[in-house]
Amino acid sequence: MDPEFNPRFQSITPEQLLKQVYSLTQPPTAPRTKRGIIYIRKSRMLRGETAYSPAEQESACRAYAASQGMEVVDAIQDLDKSGRNSDRDGFQRLLRKIKAGEVDYVLVQYLDREFRNGMSFIQFYDLLQKYGVQFVSVNEQLDTRSFTGRFMLFVLAVAAELPVWNASERVRAAKRARREKGLHNGGYRLGYCNGLCSTCTDPNGAGYCLLYGSPESQRGRIQSPHPVEQHAVRLIAHEYAAGKSAREIAEYLNTTQFQLPENGPVVQFRTKGVPGFHPPGEFQPSSILDIIRNPFYAGFVSHHPTPDLNMNDNIENPKAARVGVKNRRAPDELHQGQHAALISVDLWQKNLLILRAKGNRTPKGEARKKKRAYLLAGIGRCAECRDQAAPGHPIHLRGTPNGSGRRVYRCANAASRRIDPTPAIDPATLGLHSQPSAAQASLHWSSLPAELLEDQAHELLKQLRLPKEWHEDILAYAASQDGPAAYKRQRYNLIRELERYKAMCQAGLLDLASLKTNNERIGGELRRLDPRIDPRLRTLIPLLADFASLWEQMTPQEQHSLLKRMFQGLYFDGEGRLVEARAYAPFDRLLGLTET
């Protein structure tokens, strides 16, 4: 194997590599039952490619399972997911089922459906051997009971990486060539379109653009100024340069209609949206700042720092293997673009200086460490704004210190109204004429003491009574690093073993004395496995029966984390009274919040 093929192998000693290969030579333990789970993955569909389609993968695996007498208990899918790491919801669910002893065989159509990462597959295969699960690649027909079959499995797992490395290099080279020619990589930004008006598919095309369906304005290779959106971009840039905040600009655009130049139609400016994900809609402060930062509007094509291809992985904690890049918003390359600029370079640079000056106000060092804890952050809601606020306006409560330094909660909708509604410049200077949209409802500006609201949340939680059937799982989670899954798997295996002895006795293959001996042995192992007799956990048992005491012993961070998992929202009125609590199941039933 070429040592330059994968730089990750250069950091592994020969002894470590031999140990990994040796693990593949160990014959897997034959499962006693034949419960199979089908795993299906595709990163993207290519025209004419049917072998990797989800339906074809599942059909091939089910046919194989039927021929081998396996029972397919689940089919897990990861669609539009890369196989180069384990950060996939479906794959993580598969791991949990393996650890819980709920599967005997993992079936895939091809090995690269599981991974396109050789080292990750070795980790996965080791895990399968640890839990007595066999791996089956249906179309490759590898017999993992032999050394040759397991060795070929290892070779194919490493070879599956090759398309990932090749694709990464080719895509980076192609994008580099485009930006050096002044051509943009990626989708169309707000303010631009492809100029192919007769076949327009732009989200802000039909029913919005005045040139929709007309002859092409250009060939489509270079982005062309959008007849409507370009005016919104210019207005945003000039308003920000005149001192308006991103929130004020977003509110101004969302509540004002504009007549386009030369007696054009009256329009309500909106975002472009993302085709296939979300439609055009209202502006948010974040979308305004994206426009302010982007050098594309000043006529440049940029490249921002991106990490090298990262194939490092931890199959049980994939997020720990992520590699980040600092200052991704600051471009490291600027090339003169072939597209028409919507604003001047001077205006873009002026706005960047304003943005950086505002960013320097963020507390740093020790001042930043003094961040206060707010129990209801992300959970508290304003009951008064729930039915009155305009669509798109927030109704959550924000925790913040008031002028005297006391902790209070403010309605985010009320906070969003603390803006100057008048524009900083006359739109007529840009050829636009404005008129207000429908009148906005008047909203309150109140703040409420944090202790008043949080005390009611504390009292509500102290009413919780945990069902006794939960105690065993909670203690198992505290006793083992693998949590309830390891406990359930061991308990399941012991019960199945006892059932086999009983079946053998009924068939005359085992005498009653041996059955009694094994029954006593397994019964003792089940009792020792019970987390309720663990001396380390005895102090937790009375707390499970008295949740109020357990709640008081939690840290503020633990209480906040638990609240977020229990409640969709806690609604308070203008006087700070808790008027509604919306809890997720089964906590709604345990707290008596379900409607009768």
C-alpha positions as CSV (number, residue, x, y, z in Angstrom):
1,M,0.0,0.0,0.0
2,D,1.3,3.4,-1.0
3,P,2.1,5.3,2.3
4,E,1.3,8.6,0.5
5,F,-2.3,7.4,-0.3
6,N,-3.6,8.6,3.1
7,P,-1.6,10.9,5.3
8,R,-3.5,9.6,8.4
9,F,-1.7,6.3,8.1
10,Q,1.6,8.0,8.5
11,S,0.8,8.8,12.1
12,I,0.1,5.1,13.0
13,T,3.0,2.9,14.0
14,P,3.5,-0.4,12.3
15,E,2.6,-2.2,15.6
16,Q,-0.7,-0.3,15.8
17,L,-1.6,-1.1,12.1
18,L,-0.7,-4.8,12.6
19,K,-2.9,-4.8,15.7
20,Q,-5.8,-3.4,13.7
21,V,-5.3,-5.9,10.9
22,Y,-5.0,-8.8,13.4
23,S,-8.3,-7.9,14.9
24,L,-9.8,-8.6,11.5
25,T,-8.4,-12.1,11.5
26,Q,-10.3,-13.1,14.6
27,P,-13.3,-15.3,13.7
28,P,-16.6,-13.5,14.6
29,T,-18.9,-15.2,17.1
30,A,-21.8,-16.7,15.3
31,P,-25.0,-15.0,16.5
32,R,-27.6,-17.3,18.2
33,T,-30.5,-15.5,16.6
34,K,-30.9,-14.0,13.1
35,R,-32.2,-10.4,13.7
36,G,-31.0,-8.2,10.9
37,I,-30.9,-4.4,10.4
38,I,-30.5,-3.0,6.9
39,Y,-28.4,0.2,6.6
40,I,-29.0,2.5,3.7
41,R,-27.0,5.5,2.7
42,K,-26.7,7.8,-0.3
43,S,-24.8,11.1,-0.5
44,R,-26.6,12.2,-3.7
45,M,-28.4,10.7,-6.6
46,L,-26.8,10.7,-10.1
47,R,-28.9,10.4,-13.2
48,G,-29.1,6.8,-14.5
49,E,-27.6,5.4,-11.3
50,T,-29.9,2.8,-9.7
51,A,-27.5,0.5,-7.8
52,Y,-27.2,2.9,-4.9
53,S,-30.8,4.2,-4.8
54,P,-32.4,3.7,-1.4
55,A,-35.1,1.5,-2.8
56,E,-32.6,-0.7,-4.6
57,Q,-30.4,-1.0,-1.5
58,E,-33.3,-2.1,0.7
59,S,-34.6,-4.5,-1.9
60,A,-31.3,-6.3,-2.4
61,C,-30.7,-6.6,1.4
62,R,-34.2,-7.9,2.0
63,A,-33.8,-10.5,-0.7
64,Y,-30.6,-11.7,0.8
65,A,-32.0,-11.8,4.4
66,A,-35.0,-13.9,3.2
67,S,-32.6,-16.3,1.5
68,Q,-30.6,-16.7,4.8
69,G,-33.7,-17.0,7.0
70,M,-33.0,-13.7,8.7
71,E,-35.7,-11.5,10.3
72,V,-35.3,-7.9,9.2
73,V,-36.3,-5.9,12.3
74,D,-35.4,-2.4,11.0
75,A,-34.2,-0.5,7.9
76,I,-32.2,2.6,8.8
77,Q,-31.6,5.3,6.3
78,D,-29.1,8.2,6.0
79,L,-30.0,10.2,2.9
80,D,-27.9,13.1,1.6
81,K,-25.2,12.1,4.0
82,S,-21.5,11.6,3.3
83,G,-19.8,8.3,4.3
84,R,-16.5,9.9,5.2
85,N,-17.4,10.2,8.9
86,S,-19.9,8.9,11.4
87,D,-21.8,12.2,12.0
88,R,-25.1,10.7,10.7
89,D,-28.3,10.4,12.8
90,G,-29.2,7.0,11.3
91,F,-25.8,5.5,11.8
92,Q,-25.7,6.7,15.5
93,R,-29.2,5.0,15.9
94,L,-27.7,1.8,14.5
95,L,-24.8,2.0,17.1
96,R,-27.3,2.4,19.9
97,K,-29.2,-0.7,18.7
98,I,-26.0,-2.7,18.5
99,K,-25.0,-1.8,22.0
100,A,-28.5,-2.6,23.3
101,G,-28.3,-6.2,21.8
102,E,-31.2,-5.6,19.4
103,V,-29.4,-6.9,16.3
104,D,-27.4,-9.9,15.1
105,Y,-26.5,-8.9,11.5
106,V,-25.9,-5.5,9.9
107,L,-26.7,-5.7,6.1
108,V,-25.6,-3.3,3.4
109,Q,-25.7,-3.6,-0.4
110,Y,-22.1,-2.5,-0.8
111,L,-19.4,-1.8,1.9
112,D,-19.0,1.8,0.9
113,R,-22.7,2.4,1.8
114,E,-21.5,2.1,5.5
115,F,-18.3,4.1,5.2
116,R,-16.0,5.8,2.7
117,N,-13.4,5.9,5.5
118,G,-11.1,2.9,6.1
119,M,-10.1,3.7,9.7
120,S,-13.7,4.4,10.6
121,F,-14.8,1.1,9.2
122,I,-12.1,-0.7,11.2
123,Q,-13.5,1.0,14.4
124,F,-17.0,-0.1,13.4
125,Y,-15.9,-3.7,12.7
126,D,-14.2,-3.9,16.1
127,L,-17.4,-2.7,17.7
128,L,-19.4,-5.3,15.9
129,Q,-17.1,-8.1,17.1
130,K,-17.2,-6.8,20.7
131,Y,-21.0,-7.1,20.7
132,G,-21.2,-10.3,18.7
133,V,-22.8,-8.8,15.5
134,Q,-21.8,-9.9,12.0
135,F,-21.4,-7.5,9.1
136,V,-22.8,-8.6,5.7
137,S,-22.1,-6.8,2.4
138,V,-24.7,-8.4,0.1
139,N,-23.4,-7.7,-3.4
140,E,-19.7,-8.2,-2.6
141,Q,-20.3,-11.6,-1.0
142,L,-17.4,-11.5,1.4
143,D,-17.2,-14.5,3.8
144,T,-15.9,-12.9,7.0
145,R,-15.5,-16.3,8.6
146,S,-12.2,-16.8,6.7
147,F,-9.0,-14.8,7.0
148,T,-9.0,-14.0,3.2
149,G,-12.6,-12.7,3.4
150,R,-11.8,-10.4,6.4
151,F,-8.6,-9.2,4.8
152,M,-10.4,-8.3,1.6
153,L,-13.0,-6.5,3.8
154,F,-10.1,-4.3,5.1
155,V,-8.7,-3.6,1.7
156,L,-12.1,-2.6,0.2
157,A,-12.7,-0.4,3.2
158,V,-9.5,1.6,2.6
159,A,-10.1,1.6,-1.2
160,A,-13.5,3.1,-0.6
161,E,-11.8,6.3,0.5
162,L,-10.3,7.0,-3.0
163,P,-13.3,8.7,-4.5
164,V,-13.5,11.0,-1.5
165,W,-9.9,12.2,-1.9
166,N,-10.2,12.5,-5.7
167,A,-13.4,14.4,-5.6
168,S,-12.0,16.8,-2.9
169,E,-9.0,17.6,-5.0
170,R,-10.9,18.1,-8.3
171,V,-13.6,20.2,-6.8
172,R,-11.1,22.5,-5.1
173,A,-9.1,22.8,-8.3
174,A,-12.3,23.6,-10.3
175,K,-13.4,26.3,-7.9
176,R,-10.0,27.8,-7.8
177,A,-10.0,28.1,-11.6
178,R,-13.4,29.7,-11.6
179,R,-12.6,32.4,-9.0
180,E,-9.3,33.2,-10.7
181,K,-11.4,33.9,-13.8
182,G,-13.7,36.2,-11.8
183,L,-16.6,33.7,-11.8
184,H,-18.6,33.0,-8.6
185,N,-18.8,29.6,-6.9
186,G,-22.1,28.6,-5.4
187,G,-25.7,29.7,-5.7
188,Y,-27.1,33.1,-6.6
189,R,-26.9,35.9,-4.0
190,L,-29.8,38.3,-3.3
191,G,-29.5,41.0,-5.9
192,Y,-28.5,38.7,-8.7
193,C,-29.9,36.1,-11.1
194,N,-28.7,34.1,-14.1
195,G,-30.5,36.5,-16.6
196,L,-32.3,33.7,-18.4
197,C,-35.6,35.4,-18.2
198,S,-37.6,33.2,-20.6
199,T,-36.8,30.0,-18.6
200,C,-36.5,31.7,-15.2
201,T,-36.5,29.4,-12.1
202,D,-35.4,32.0,-9.6
203,P,-37.4,32.0,-6.3
204,N,-38.0,35.7,-6.9
205,G,-39.0,35.3,-10.5
206,A,-42.7,34.4,-11.3
207,G,-45.1,36.9,-9.8
208,Y,-42.3,39.2,-8.5
209,C,-39.8,40.1,-11.2
210,L,-41.0,42.5,-13.9
211,L,-38.8,40.8,-16.6
212,Y,-40.1,37.3,-15.9
213,G,-40.7,35.4,-19.2
214,S,-39.1,38.1,-21.4
215,P,-36.1,37.4,-23.7
216,E,-32.7,36.6,-22.0
217,S,-30.7,39.5,-20.8
218,Q,-27.4,37.5,-21.0
219,R,-26.1,34.0,-21.5
220,G,-26.4,32.8,-17.9
221,R,-22.8,32.1,-17.1
222,I,-22.1,35.4,-15.3
223,Q,-24.5,36.5,-12.6
224,S,-26.7,39.4,-13.7
225,P,-28.3,42.1,-11.4
226,H,-31.8,41.1,-10.5
227,P,-34.3,43.7,-11.7
228,V,-36.0,44.0,-8.3
229,E,-33.5,42.7,-5.7
230,Q,-30.6,44.9,-6.8
231,H,-32.5,48.0,-5.4
232,A,-32.9,46.3,-2.0
233,V,-29.2,45.6,-1.8
234,R,-28.3,49.2,-2.6
235,L,-30.8,50.5,-0.1
236,I,-29.4,48.2,2.6
237,A,-25.8,49.3,2.0
238,H,-26.7,53.1,2.1
239,E,-28.9,52.8,5.2
240,Y,-26.1,50.9,7.1
241,A,-23.5,53.5,6.1
242,A,-25.9,56.3,7.3
243,G,-25.9,54.7,10.8
244,K,-28.9,52.4,10.9
245,S,-28.5,49.0,12.6
246,A,-29.2,45.7,11.0
247,R,-32.3,45.2,13.0
248,E,-33.6,48.7,12.0
249,I,-33.0,48.0,8.4
250,A,-34.7,44.6,8.5
251,E,-37.7,46.2,10.2
252,Y,-37.8,49.0,7.7
253,L,-37.7,46.6,4.7
254,N,-40.3,44.3,6.2
255,T,-42.8,47.1,6.9
256,T,-42.4,49.3,3.8
257,Q,-43.4,48.9,0.2
258,F,-41.3,50.6,-2.6
259,Q,-42.1,51.8,-6.0
260,L,-39.3,50.9,-8.4
261,P,-37.6,53.6,-10.6
262,E,-39.2,54.9,-13.8
263,N,-42.8,54.4,-12.5
264,G,-42.1,50.7,-12.0
265,P,-44.4,48.4,-9.9
266,V,-44.8,48.7,-6.2
267,V,-43.1,45.7,-4.4
268,Q,-42.4,44.4,-1.0
269,F,-38.7,43.5,-0.8
270,R,-38.0,40.0,0.5
271,T,-35.1,37.5,0.8
272,K,-34.3,35.1,-2.0
273,G,-34.7,32.0,0.1
274,V,-33.1,28.6,-0.8
275,P,-34.8,26.5,-3.5
276,G,-36.0,23.2,-2.0
277,F,-35.4,24.3,1.6
278,H,-37.3,27.5,2.4
279,P,-39.2,30.1,0.3
280,P,-38.4,33.8,0.2
281,G,-39.5,35.7,3.3
282,E,-38.8,38.6,5.7
283,F,-35.4,40.0,6.3
284,Q,-33.6,39.2,9.6
285,P,-30.7,41.1,11.1
286,S,-28.4,38.2,10.2
287,S,-29.4,38.4,6.5
288,I,-28.7,42.1,6.5
289,L,-25.2,41.6,7.9
290,D,-24.4,38.9,5.4
291,I,-25.1,41.5,2.6
292,I,-23.0,44.1,4.4
293,R,-20.0,41.8,4.7
294,N,-20.1,40.3,1.2
295,P,-17.5,41.7,-1.2
296,F,-19.5,40.2,-4.1
297,Y,-21.7,43.3,-4.2
298,A,-18.6,45.5,-4.7
299,G,-17.6,43.5,-7.8
300,F,-15.2,40.9,-6.2
301,V,-15.2,37.1,-6.1
302,S,-13.8,35.9,-2.8
303,H,-12.5,32.8,-1.2
304,H,-12.8,32.2,2.6
305,P,-10.6,30.0,4.7
306,T,-11.7,26.4,4.5
307,P,-10.2,23.4,6.3
308,D,-8.4,20.6,4.4
309,L,-10.3,17.4,3.9
310,N,-10.7,15.9,7.3
311,M,-11.0,12.1,7.5
312,N,-10.4,11.8,11.2
313,D,-13.4,10.3,12.9
314,N,-14.7,8.9,16.2
315,I,-17.6,6.7,15.4
316,E,-19.2,7.1,18.9
317,N,-18.5,10.8,19.2
318,P,-18.1,12.2,15.7
319,K,-18.4,15.8,16.7
320,A,-15.2,15.5,18.7
321,A,-13.3,15.0,15.5
322,R,-14.5,18.1,13.8
323,V,-11.9,20.6,12.6
324,G,-12.8,24.3,12.7
325,V,-11.3,27.3,11.0
326,K,-10.9,30.7,12.7
327,N,-12.1,33.9,11.0
328,R,-14.1,32.2,8.3
329,R,-15.9,35.4,7.6
330,A,-12.8,37.3,6.5
331,P,-11.8,36.4,2.9
332,D,-8.2,35.3,2.3
333,E,-8.5,35.9,-1.5
334,L,-10.2,38.6,-3.6
335,H,-10.4,38.5,-7.4
336,Q,-12.0,41.0,-9.7
337,G,-15.3,39.5,-10.8
338,Q,-16.9,39.5,-14.2
339,H,-20.3,40.5,-12.8
340,A,-21.6,44.0,-12.4
341,A,-21.1,45.6,-8.9
342,L,-24.2,46.9,-7.1
343,I,-22.3,49.2,-4.7
344,S,-19.0,51.0,-4.8
345,V,-15.8,49.6,-3.2
346,D,-15.6,52.7,-1.0
347,L,-19.2,52.1,0.4
348,W,-18.4,48.4,1.1
349,Q,-15.2,49.3,2.9
350,K,-16.9,52.0,4.9
351,N,-19.6,49.5,6.1
352,L,-16.9,47.0,7.1
353,L,-15.3,49.6,9.3
354,I,-18.6,50.4,10.9
355,L,-19.3,46.7,11.5
356,R,-15.9,46.1,13.0
357,A,-16.3,49.1,15.3
358,K,-19.6,47.6,16.6
359,G,-18.0,44.2,17.1
360,N,-15.3,45.7,19.3
361,R,-18.0,46.5,21.9
362,T,-18.4,42.8,22.8
363,P,-17.1,42.1,26.4
364,K,-13.8,40.2,26.5
365,G,-11.7,38.5,29.1
366,E,-13.0,38.5,32.6
367,A,-16.0,40.7,31.7
368,R,-17.2,38.0,29.4
369,K,-16.8,35.2,32.1
370,K,-19.3,37.0,34.3
371,K,-22.2,36.0,32.1
372,R,-25.3,35.5,34.2
373,A,-27.5,32.3,34.2
374,Y,-31.1,32.6,33.1
375,L,-33.2,29.5,33.8
376,L,-35.9,30.3,31.3
377,A,-33.6,31.2,28.4
378,G,-35.0,29.5,25.3
379,I,-38.1,28.3,27.2
380,G,-39.9,31.4,28.5
381,R,-42.6,32.9,26.2
382,C,-44.7,36.0,26.2
383,A,-48.4,35.0,26.5
384,E,-49.6,38.5,25.4
385,C,-47.7,38.5,22.1
386,R,-48.6,34.9,21.3
387,D,-51.8,35.9,19.5
388,Q,-51.0,39.5,18.8
389,A,-47.6,39.6,17.3
390,A,-47.2,39.9,13.5
391,P,-45.9,36.7,11.7
392,G,-42.2,36.3,12.0
393,H,-41.9,38.4,15.2
394,P,-40.3,36.6,18.2
395,I,-42.3,36.0,21.3
396,H,-39.7,34.5,23.6
397,L,-38.3,36.1,26.7
398,R,-34.8,37.4,26.8
399,G,-32.8,37.3,30.1
400,T,-30.8,40.5,30.6
401,P,-29.7,42.8,33.4
402,N,-31.6,46.1,33.8
403,G,-30.2,49.5,34.5
404,S,-29.6,48.7,38.2
405,G,-27.9,45.4,37.4
406,R,-30.8,43.1,38.5
407,R,-31.7,40.1,36.4
408,V,-34.9,40.6,34.4
409,Y,-36.7,39.0,31.4
410,R,-37.9,41.2,28.5
411,C,-40.2,40.2,25.7
412,A,-38.1,39.9,22.5
413,N,-41.0,41.3,20.5
414,A,-41.1,44.4,22.7
415,A,-37.3,44.7,22.4
416,S,-37.5,44.5,18.6
417,R,-39.8,47.6,18.6
418,R,-37.1,49.8,20.3
419,I,-36.0,51.1,16.9
420,D,-36.2,54.3,15.0
421,P,-38.8,53.6,12.2
422,T,-37.7,56.5,10.0
423,P,-35.1,55.8,7.3
424,A,-31.7,57.4,7.4
425,I,-31.7,58.4,3.8
426,D,-34.4,59.5,1.4
427,P,-35.2,56.4,-0.9
428,A,-35.8,58.9,-3.7
429,T,-32.0,59.4,-4.0
430,L,-31.9,55.8,-5.2
431,G,-34.9,56.2,-7.5
432,L,-37.3,54.5,-5.1
433,H,-40.6,55.8,-3.5
434,S,-41.7,54.3,-0.3
435,Q,-45.0,53.8,1.5
436,P,-45.7,52.0,4.8
437,S,-47.2,48.5,4.7
438,A,-50.3,47.6,6.8
439,A,-50.2,49.1,10.2
440,Q,-48.3,47.2,12.8
441,A,-50.0,46.2,16.1
442,S,-48.8,48.1,19.2
443,L,-46.7,45.9,21.4
444,H,-45.7,46.3,25.1
445,W,-42.2,47.1,26.3
446,S,-42.4,45.5,29.8
447,S,-39.7,43.8,31.8
448,L,-40.3,41.3,34.6
449,P,-38.0,40.3,37.6
450,A,-36.2,37.1,36.9
451,E,-36.9,35.7,40.4
452,L,-40.7,36.1,39.9
453,L,-40.8,34.0,36.8
454,E,-38.2,31.4,37.8
455,D,-39.8,30.7,41.2
456,Q,-42.9,29.6,39.4
457,A,-40.9,27.3,37.2
458,H,-39.3,25.8,40.3
459,E,-42.6,25.2,41.9
460,L,-44.0,23.5,38.8
461,L,-41.0,21.1,38.6
462,K,-41.2,20.2,42.2
463,Q,-44.6,18.6,41.5
464,L,-43.0,16.0,39.2
465,R,-43.2,12.4,40.3
466,L,-41.0,10.0,38.4
467,P,-42.6,6.6,37.6
468,K,-41.1,3.7,39.5
469,E,-40.5,1.9,36.2
470,W,-38.1,4.7,35.2
471,H,-35.9,4.2,38.3
472,E,-34.1,1.2,37.0
473,D,-33.1,2.8,33.7
474,I,-32.0,6.0,35.4
475,L,-29.8,4.1,37.8
476,A,-28.4,2.1,34.9
477,Y,-27.5,5.3,33.1
478,A,-25.6,6.5,36.2
479,A,-23.9,3.2,36.8
480,S,-22.4,2.6,33.3
481,Q,-20.6,4.8,30.8
482,D,-22.7,3.1,28.1
483,G,-25.9,3.8,30.0
484,P,-29.1,1.8,29.8
485,A,-28.1,0.2,26.5
486,A,-25.3,-1.9,28.1
487,Y,-27.5,-2.9,31.0
488,K,-30.4,-3.9,28.7
489,R,-28.1,-5.9,26.4
490,Q,-26.6,-7.9,29.3
491,R,-30.0,-8.5,30.8
492,Y,-31.4,-9.6,27.5
493,N,-28.6,-12.1,26.9
494,L,-29.0,-13.6,30.3
495,I,-32.8,-14.0,29.9
496,R,-32.3,-15.6,26.5
497,E,-29.7,-18.0,27.9
498,L,-32.2,-19.1,30.6
499,E,-34.9,-19.6,28.0
500,R,-32.6,-21.8,26.0
501,Y,-31.9,-24.0,29.0
502,K,-35.7,-24.3,29.6
503,A,-36.2,-25.3,26.0
504,M,-33.5,-27.9,26.2
505,C,-35.1,-29.3,29.3
506,Q,-38.5,-29.6,27.7
507,A,-36.9,-31.3,24.7
508,G,-35.2,-33.9,27.0
509,L,-31.7,-32.6,26.3
510,L,-31.1,-31.3,29.9
511,D,-32.0,-32.8,33.2
512,L,-34.0,-30.9,35.9
513,A,-31.0,-30.7,38.3
514,S,-28.9,-28.9,35.6
515,L,-31.8,-26.6,34.8
516,K,-32.1,-25.7,38.5
517,T,-28.4,-25.0,38.8
518,N,-28.3,-22.8,35.7
519,N,-31.5,-21.1,36.9
520,E,-29.9,-20.2,40.2
521,R,-26.7,-19.0,38.5
522,I,-28.5,-16.8,36.0
523,G,-30.8,-15.5,38.7
524,G,-27.8,-14.5,40.8
525,E,-26.2,-12.7,37.8
526,L,-29.4,-10.8,37.1
527,R,-29.6,-9.7,40.7
528,R,-26.0,-8.5,40.7
529,L,-26.6,-6.7,37.4
530,D,-29.6,-4.8,39.0
531,P,-28.2,-1.2,39.4
532,R,-30.5,-0.7,42.5
533,I,-28.2,-2.8,44.6
534,D,-25.0,-0.9,43.6
535,P,-23.7,0.7,46.8
536,R,-22.5,3.7,44.9
537,L,-26.1,4.5,43.8
538,R,-27.9,4.0,47.1
539,T,-28.0,7.7,47.8
540,L,-29.8,8.3,44.5
541,I,-32.7,5.9,45.2
542,P,-34.5,8.1,47.8
543,L,-34.0,11.1,45.6
544,L,-35.7,9.4,42.6
545,A,-38.8,9.1,44.9
546,D,-38.5,12.7,45.9
547,F,-37.9,14.7,42.8
548,A,-38.3,18.0,44.6
549,S,-35.1,17.3,46.6
550,L,-33.3,16.1,43.5
551,W,-34.2,19.3,41.7
552,E,-32.9,21.5,44.5
553,Q,-29.5,19.7,44.4
554,M,-29.0,20.3,40.6
555,T,-26.8,23.1,39.4
556,P,-28.5,26.0,37.4
557,Q,-27.0,24.6,34.2
558,E,-28.4,21.1,34.9
559,Q,-31.8,22.6,35.7
560,H,-31.9,24.6,32.5
561,S,-30.8,21.6,30.4
562,L,-33.6,19.5,31.9
563,L,-36.2,22.2,31.4
564,K,-35.3,22.4,27.7
565,R,-35.9,18.7,27.3
566,M,-39.2,18.8,29.2
567,F,-41.0,21.9,27.9
568,Q,-41.7,23.4,24.5
569,G,-42.5,26.7,26.2
570,L,-43.6,28.4,29.5
571,Y,-46.0,31.3,28.8
572,F,-46.1,34.3,31.2
573,D,-48.5,37.2,31.1
574,G,-47.7,40.9,31.5
575,E,-47.8,40.6,35.3
576,G,-45.4,37.7,35.4
577,R,-48.0,34.9,36.0
578,L,-47.4,31.5,34.5
579,V,-50.6,31.1,32.4
580,E,-49.6,28.0,30.3
581,A,-47.0,25.3,30.3
582,R,-46.5,23.3,27.1
583,A,-44.6,20.1,28.0
584,Y,-43.4,17.3,25.8
585,A,-44.7,13.8,26.3
586,P,-44.6,12.1,28.7
587,F,-43.9,15.0,31.0
588,D,-47.3,16.6,30.1
589,R,-49.0,13.6,31.7
590,L,-46.7,13.4,34.7
591,L,-47.3,17.0,35.5
592,G,-51.0,16.9,34.9
593,L,-50.9,19.3,32.0
594,T,-52.8,17.1,29.5
595,E,-56.3,18.3,28.5
596,T,-59.1,16.3,29.9
